[in-house]
Amino acid sequence: MSPAGLLGWALLLAVAVASAIALAHSRHESRRLFVELTRLERERDEINIDFGRLQLERATWVDANRIEKIARGDLGMGFPTPTATQVIRR
């Protein structure tokens, strides 16, 4: 075989090895990114569950009937009588 033919085969072998290494790296990176995507989706789902729970809790805390019950019962508050009301005019 001539030196040019031998050089051609060596170059072909080097390109094939480089291609195989690039393929292995690409597959590894793809798997790593898929694992990260799965982790982030799980985290997103947990955050959505927490958000829903917090919305429900907020709706409970700001319920007008609950606030009035606490104001009347715990704080002893009530509506002012007409005699306790003073109107200020400018």
C-alpha positions, 0 to 999 in steps of 0.5 A: 500500500502506498503512503498516501493510501495508508494516510487516507486509512489513518485519517478515516480511522481518526474521523471514525473514532472522533465521531464515536466519541462525539456520539457518546458525549452527545448521548451522555449530555442528552441523558443528563439534561433529561434527568435535570428536566425531570427534576425541574418538572417535579419541583414545578409540580411541588411549587404549584401544589404549594401555591394552590394550598396558599391560595386556599389558606389566604381565602380562609384568612380574608373571609369577611365572616371570619374577620367579623367573628374575630372582631366581635368575639376576641376584640370586643368590637362592634358597630358604633351607636348613632350617639357615638358617631360624630360627623365632621364637616369642612 
